[in-house]
Amino acid sequence: MGQDKLTVGLIYGGKSGEHEVSLQTALAVMQAFDYEKYELLPFYITKQGEWRVGSNQSAPFTALEQLKLESDAGDTSVAINTLFSKLATGEAKIDVAFPLLHGTNGEDGTIQGLFEMANIPYVGAGVLASAAGMDKVIMKKLFADAEIEQCGYCYFTDSEWERDSFTQIQQVEEKLGYPCFIKPANLGSSVGISKAKTREELISSVKLALRYDTKVIVEEFVEAREVEVGVLGNDIPLASVPGEIVSSGEYYDYQAKYLDGKSQMLIPAPLDTELAERIRDVAVKAFKAIACNGLCRADFFIRKTDGRILINEVNTMPGFTPYSMYPLLWRETGLSYETLLDRLIELAMERFAKRQDLFFENGIN
């Protein structure tokens, strides 16, 4: 292809608690790219939030340490100039940005806003969907508006709790009862989450959650199977086969078992065909409810008492190593890891092209 290679800006690391996961993802993605089609430009964000930019790579790194761009790297100002090169010089140094950042400053809409300002295509959800997917309260309101069933929840801010914790406790006890789960509203990873069986535990759990966010969400406990679906696309999104997460004891002899270190993943999930289809439909509905683009993983509960499908959450930047649920779901649906990367870049370019045709003021330029 010669000169027609696309330059992909791979952005990884970051200030969040999932910094290391992001590095592992970047290494895996780098090793899966087709270098006949793409050239990669690595951007590393340190734990302190400083940026480093490397040089164009036409072959993958082989070790995690190389991703930290210790030698000959451009600093934050060079990195930002590289991202904004199209606005400054009319010549883009990267054709598409591929953020592999989890959590705060990565999947919450902030870096997506940076790409929008730089006027470059980027993989994944836009500003609104990223922000909505990060704030569990806003997400649940959008699901409710789209009439997607979910478990009961309450929420309040730190100031509401300080002013009148008794009313908040009463609301939780009347609406949800015990046990219940207490979570910071805006955290990507499972930090600050606890289960409360009594009022005392509820109070201490809320105090813990408030160390991580100014808003807390409390959810009812549901005895359920946990099923996840990958969604891929822009205006006409497609759903993968569902996968189930089980504690290691169950379904021991099941054929497609994947271990991600924490739990076992069964793909496809052992569900009857009709139920699997319904879950896939709801996953697409959830993707549309938060106005998503590119990809998301939709996580569901299937309640054991009555078999109801309840949405738990969507993740707009799901784990993306070859052993993560999202790529494995697509692998079992018929898309390899490499093809999935190609498709995500195509979707980024398509969305960008479509938005370039919109008018931002009256009249026609």
C-alpha positions as CSV (number, residue, x, y, z in Angstrom):
1,M,0.0,0.0,0.0
2,G,3.0,2.3,0.3
3,Q,2.0,5.8,1.1
4,D,-1.6,4.9,1.9
5,K,-0.9,3.6,5.4
6,L,-3.0,5.2,8.1
7,T,-1.2,6.6,11.0
8,V,-2.9,5.5,14.2
9,G,-2.2,7.5,17.4
10,L,-2.2,4.9,20.2
11,I,-2.9,6.6,23.5
12,Y,-2.4,4.6,26.8
13,G,-1.4,4.8,30.4
14,G,-3.1,7.6,32.2
15,K,-3.8,8.8,35.8
16,S,-6.4,6.2,36.6
17,G,-6.1,3.2,38.8
18,E,-6.1,1.1,35.7
19,H,-2.8,2.4,34.3
20,E,-1.1,-1.0,34.2
21,V,-4.1,-2.7,32.5
22,S,-3.9,0.1,29.9
23,L,-0.3,-0.7,29.2
24,Q,-1.0,-4.4,28.7
25,T,-3.8,-3.5,26.4
26,A,-1.6,-1.2,24.3
27,L,1.0,-3.9,23.9
28,A,-1.6,-6.5,22.8
29,V,-3.2,-4.0,20.3
30,M,0.3,-3.0,19.0
31,Q,1.1,-6.7,18.4
32,A,-2.1,-7.4,16.6
33,F,-2.1,-4.5,14.1
34,D,-1.5,-5.1,10.4
35,Y,1.6,-3.0,9.6
36,E,0.9,-3.3,5.9
37,K,-2.1,-1.0,6.6
38,Y,-1.1,1.0,9.6
39,E,1.8,2.9,11.1
40,L,1.5,3.5,14.9
41,L,2.5,6.6,16.8
42,P,2.6,5.8,20.6
43,F,1.4,8.4,23.2
44,Y,2.1,7.5,26.8
45,I,0.4,9.3,29.7
46,T,2.3,8.9,32.9
47,K,0.6,8.3,36.3
48,Q,1.2,12.0,37.0
49,G,-0.7,12.9,33.8
50,E,2.3,14.0,31.8
51,W,2.4,13.1,28.1
52,R,5.2,11.5,26.1
53,V,5.1,10.9,22.3
54,G,7.3,8.4,20.6
55,S,8.2,8.1,16.9
56,N,6.2,6.4,14.1
57,Q,6.4,2.6,14.5
58,S,6.2,0.2,11.6
59,A,6.7,-2.8,13.8
60,P,5.3,-3.6,17.3
61,F,7.1,-3.1,20.6
62,T,8.0,-6.4,22.2
63,A,8.1,-5.5,25.9
64,L,5.9,-3.4,28.3
65,E,8.8,-1.2,29.3
66,Q,9.2,0.1,25.8
67,L,5.7,1.6,26.0
68,K,6.9,4.1,28.6
69,L,8.9,5.8,25.9
70,E,11.8,6.6,28.2
71,S,14.3,7.6,25.5
72,D,14.0,10.2,22.8
73,A,10.3,10.9,23.6
74,G,8.7,14.3,23.0
75,D,7.2,15.8,26.1
76,T,3.6,17.0,26.8
77,S,3.9,20.1,24.6
78,V,5.2,18.0,21.7
79,A,2.5,15.4,22.2
80,I,-0.3,18.0,22.2
81,N,1.2,19.8,19.2
82,T,1.2,16.4,17.4
83,L,-2.4,15.8,18.3
84,F,-3.4,19.4,17.2
85,S,-1.1,19.4,14.1
86,K,-4.0,19.4,11.7
87,L,-5.3,22.7,13.1
88,A,-1.9,24.3,13.4
89,T,-0.3,23.3,10.0
90,G,-3.1,21.8,8.0
91,E,-1.1,18.5,7.9
92,A,-2.3,15.9,10.3
93,K,0.5,13.8,11.9
94,I,-2.1,11.2,12.9
95,D,-5.1,10.0,10.9
96,V,-7.0,8.5,13.8
97,A,-6.7,8.4,17.6
98,F,-7.1,5.1,19.4
99,P,-7.6,5.7,23.1
100,L,-6.8,2.7,25.3
101,L,-7.5,4.5,28.6
102,H,-9.8,3.2,31.3
103,G,-11.5,5.2,34.0
104,T,-11.1,8.9,34.8
105,N,-9.7,11.1,32.0
106,G,-9.9,8.1,29.6
107,E,-13.5,6.9,29.1
108,D,-15.4,9.8,30.8
109,G,-15.5,12.1,27.8
110,T,-12.6,14.3,28.7
111,I,-10.0,13.0,26.2
112,Q,-12.8,12.5,23.6
113,G,-13.4,16.3,23.9
114,L,-9.7,16.8,23.3
115,F,-9.9,14.8,20.0
116,E,-13.0,16.8,19.0
117,M,-11.2,20.1,19.6
118,A,-8.2,18.7,17.5
119,N,-10.7,17.7,14.8
120,I,-9.4,14.2,14.4
121,P,-11.3,10.9,14.1
122,Y,-11.1,8.7,17.2
123,V,-12.1,5.2,18.1
124,G,-15.1,4.6,20.4
125,A,-17.8,6.6,22.0
126,G,-18.2,10.4,21.8
127,V,-18.1,12.9,24.6
128,L,-21.7,12.5,25.7
129,A,-21.9,8.7,25.6
130,S,-18.5,8.5,27.4
131,A,-19.6,10.8,30.2
132,A,-23.0,9.2,30.5
133,G,-21.4,5.7,30.6
134,M,-19.1,6.8,33.4
135,D,-21.7,8.3,35.6
136,K,-23.9,5.4,36.9
137,V,-26.7,7.7,37.9
138,I,-27.0,9.5,34.6
139,M,-26.7,6.1,32.8
140,K,-29.6,4.6,34.9
141,K,-31.8,7.6,34.1
142,L,-31.2,7.1,30.4
143,F,-32.0,3.4,30.7
144,A,-35.2,4.2,32.6
145,D,-36.2,6.7,29.9
146,A,-35.6,4.0,27.2
147,E,-37.7,1.7,29.3
148,I,-34.9,-0.8,29.9
149,E,-35.5,-2.8,33.0
150,Q,-32.9,-2.5,35.8
151,C,-32.6,-3.2,39.5
152,G,-33.8,-0.6,42.1
153,Y,-31.4,2.1,43.1
154,C,-31.1,5.3,45.2
155,Y,-28.5,8.1,44.9
156,F,-27.4,11.2,46.8
157,T,-24.6,13.7,46.9
158,D,-22.1,14.2,49.7
159,S,-23.8,17.5,50.8
160,E,-27.2,15.7,50.9
161,W,-25.7,13.0,53.1
162,E,-24.0,15.5,55.4
163,R,-27.1,17.6,55.7
164,D,-29.5,14.7,56.4
165,S,-28.1,11.2,56.4
166,F,-31.2,9.9,58.2
167,T,-33.5,10.7,55.2
168,Q,-31.1,9.0,52.8
169,I,-30.8,5.9,55.0
170,Q,-34.6,5.7,55.3
171,Q,-34.9,6.0,51.5
172,V,-32.5,3.1,51.0
173,E,-34.2,0.9,53.6
174,E,-37.7,1.5,52.3
175,K,-36.9,1.3,48.6
176,L,-34.1,-1.4,48.5
177,G,-33.7,-3.1,51.9
178,Y,-30.6,-5.1,52.8
179,P,-28.3,-6.4,51.5
180,C,-27.5,-3.6,49.1
181,F,-24.4,-2.4,47.1
182,I,-22.9,1.0,47.7
183,K,-20.8,2.5,44.9
184,P,-19.1,5.8,44.0
185,A,-21.2,7.1,41.0
186,N,-18.2,7.8,38.8
187,L,-15.5,5.2,39.2
188,G,-14.5,2.9,36.4
189,S,-12.9,0.1,38.4
190,S,-14.4,-1.7,41.4
191,V,-12.6,0.6,44.0
192,G,-14.8,1.9,46.8
193,I,-17.7,-0.6,46.3
194,S,-19.1,-2.5,49.2
195,K,-22.0,-4.6,50.2
196,A,-24.0,-3.7,53.3
197,K,-26.2,-6.1,55.3
198,T,-27.1,-3.7,58.2
199,R,-27.6,0.0,58.8
200,E,-24.1,0.3,60.4
201,E,-22.5,-1.3,57.3
202,L,-24.5,1.1,55.1
203,I,-23.1,4.1,56.9
204,S,-19.5,3.0,56.8
205,S,-19.9,2.0,53.1
206,V,-21.2,5.4,52.2
207,K,-18.3,7.1,54.0
208,L,-15.9,4.9,52.0
209,A,-17.6,5.6,48.6
210,L,-17.6,9.3,49.4
211,R,-13.8,9.2,49.5
212,Y,-13.8,8.4,45.8
213,D,-16.7,10.6,44.5
214,T,-19.1,13.4,45.5
215,K,-22.1,11.3,44.5
216,V,-23.0,7.8,45.7
217,I,-25.4,5.2,44.2
218,V,-27.0,2.4,46.2
219,E,-28.3,-0.6,44.4
220,E,-30.6,-3.4,45.5
221,F,-29.0,-6.9,45.7
222,V,-30.2,-9.3,43.0
223,E,-29.5,-13.0,43.0
224,A,-28.7,-13.4,39.4
225,R,-26.6,-14.9,36.6
226,E,-24.2,-12.3,35.1
227,V,-24.2,-12.1,31.3
228,E,-22.4,-9.7,29.0
229,V,-22.8,-8.7,25.4
230,G,-20.4,-6.9,23.0
231,V,-21.9,-4.2,20.8
232,L,-20.1,-2.9,17.7
233,G,-21.2,-0.2,15.2
234,N,-22.4,3.3,14.8
235,D,-25.9,3.9,13.5
236,I,-26.7,0.2,13.0
237,P,-25.0,-1.5,15.9
238,L,-24.6,-5.3,16.0
239,A,-24.6,-7.4,19.2
240,S,-22.2,-10.3,19.8
241,V,-23.2,-13.7,21.3
242,P,-23.7,-13.3,25.0
243,G,-21.0,-14.5,27.5
244,E,-21.5,-15.5,31.1
245,I,-19.3,-14.8,34.1
246,V,-19.3,-17.6,36.7
247,S,-17.5,-18.4,39.8
248,S,-15.0,-21.1,39.0
249,G,-17.1,-24.0,40.4
250,E,-20.1,-24.0,38.0
251,Y,-20.2,-25.4,34.5
252,Y,-16.8,-27.0,34.9
253,D,-16.9,-29.0,31.7
254,Y,-18.1,-26.2,29.5
255,Q,-16.4,-26.0,26.1
256,A,-15.3,-22.4,25.6
257,K,-13.9,-21.5,29.0
258,Y,-11.7,-18.4,29.4
259,L,-10.1,-17.4,32.6
260,D,-9.2,-13.7,33.0
261,G,-7.6,-14.2,36.4
262,K,-10.7,-13.1,38.4
263,S,-13.4,-15.3,37.1
264,Q,-14.4,-17.8,34.4
265,M,-16.0,-16.7,31.2
266,L,-18.4,-19.0,29.3
267,I,-18.7,-18.0,25.7
268,P,-21.3,-18.4,24.3
269,A,-23.3,-18.3,27.5
270,P,-25.4,-21.4,28.1
271,L,-28.8,-19.7,27.5
272,D,-31.7,-20.8,25.4
273,T,-31.9,-19.2,22.0
274,E,-34.8,-17.0,22.6
275,L,-33.3,-15.5,25.8
276,A,-30.0,-15.0,24.1
277,E,-31.7,-13.1,21.3
278,R,-33.7,-10.9,23.8
279,I,-30.5,-10.0,25.6
280,R,-28.7,-9.0,22.4
281,D,-31.7,-6.8,21.5
282,V,-31.6,-5.1,24.9
283,A,-27.8,-4.6,24.5
284,V,-28.3,-2.7,21.2
285,K,-31.1,-0.7,22.9
286,A,-28.8,0.3,25.7
287,F,-26.1,1.3,23.3
288,K,-28.6,3.6,21.6
289,A,-29.9,4.9,24.9
290,I,-26.6,6.4,25.8
291,A,-26.0,7.6,22.2
292,C,-22.9,5.4,21.9
293,N,-20.6,4.9,18.9
294,G,-18.0,2.3,18.0
295,L,-18.2,-0.2,20.8
296,C,-19.5,-0.9,24.3
297,R,-20.0,-3.9,26.5
298,A,-23.4,-4.2,28.0
299,D,-23.6,-6.1,31.4
300,F,-26.8,-7.8,32.5
301,F,-28.3,-9.7,35.4
302,I,-30.7,-12.6,34.7
303,R,-32.6,-12.7,37.9
304,K,-32.8,-16.2,39.3
305,T,-36.3,-15.8,40.8
306,D,-38.2,-15.0,37.6
307,G,-35.6,-15.0,34.8
308,R,-36.0,-11.3,34.1
309,I,-33.3,-9.5,32.1
310,L,-32.0,-6.5,34.1
311,I,-29.4,-4.2,32.7
312,N,-26.5,-3.5,35.2
313,E,-24.4,-1.1,33.1
314,V,-22.6,-0.4,29.9
315,N,-18.9,0.1,29.6
316,T,-17.8,2.3,26.7
317,M,-14.1,1.4,27.0
318,P,-14.3,-2.3,27.8
319,G,-11.1,-4.4,28.6
320,F,-9.4,-5.0,25.3
321,T,-6.6,-7.5,25.7
322,P,-7.1,-10.7,23.6
323,Y,-8.2,-12.4,26.8
324,S,-10.8,-9.7,27.8
325,M,-14.5,-10.4,27.5
326,Y,-15.2,-8.0,24.7
327,P,-12.7,-9.3,22.1
328,L,-13.5,-12.9,23.1
329,L,-17.2,-12.3,22.6
330,W,-16.5,-11.1,19.0
331,R,-14.1,-14.0,18.4
332,E,-16.9,-16.5,19.2
333,T,-19.2,-14.4,17.0
334,G,-16.8,-14.7,14.1
335,L,-14.5,-11.6,14.2
336,S,-10.8,-12.1,15.0
337,Y,-9.0,-9.6,17.2
338,E,-7.2,-8.1,14.2
339,T,-10.4,-7.7,12.2
340,L,-12.1,-6.1,15.2
341,L,-9.3,-3.5,15.3
342,D,-9.8,-2.8,11.6
343,R,-13.5,-2.4,12.1
344,L,-13.2,0.0,15.0
345,I,-10.9,2.2,12.9
346,E,-13.4,2.1,10.0
347,L,-16.2,3.1,12.3
348,A,-14.1,6.0,13.7
349,M,-13.4,7.3,10.2
350,E,-17.1,6.8,9.1
351,R,-18.4,8.8,12.1
352,F,-15.9,11.6,11.5
353,A,-16.7,11.8,7.8
354,K,-20.4,12.0,8.5
355,R,-19.9,14.8,11.1
356,Q,-17.7,16.8,8.8
357,D,-20.7,17.3,6.5
358,L,-22.8,19.0,9.3
359,F,-23.2,22.8,9.3
360,F,-22.2,24.7,12.4
361,E,-23.8,28.0,11.5
362,N,-26.7,29.3,9.4
363,G,-26.3,29.3,5.6
364,I,-24.1,27.1,3.4
365,N,-20.4,27.7,3.2
